Amino acid sequence: MAPHSLPSTERRARYYTDTAAAFGRWGRREDCLRALLAAEHQAPEETRARPAVKSLVSGLLVSGRTTAELRGLAARVGVLL
């Protein structure tokens, strides 16, 4: 299913969050970050408040190289180390 066909911004954000989680489990950090940023773009307030997003971002911070995009997202969700 294409995310743009989902009926609400919250569902599109959830789609991207779930996709990010899958990418994270597969070790695909760049794809995980892109999906998290897409979720944030769809529903910023909701995405930033989700514990699952905070957990994913925290995992990305400690598991490898950090980028400006990742540090920015970490700051916005409140998990910057």
Secondary structure, DSSP 8 states (H G I E B T S, - for coil): --GGGSSSHHHHHHHHHHHHHHHHHTT-HHHHHHHHHHHHHH-HHHHHH-HHHHHHHHHHHHHS---HHHHHHHHHHT---
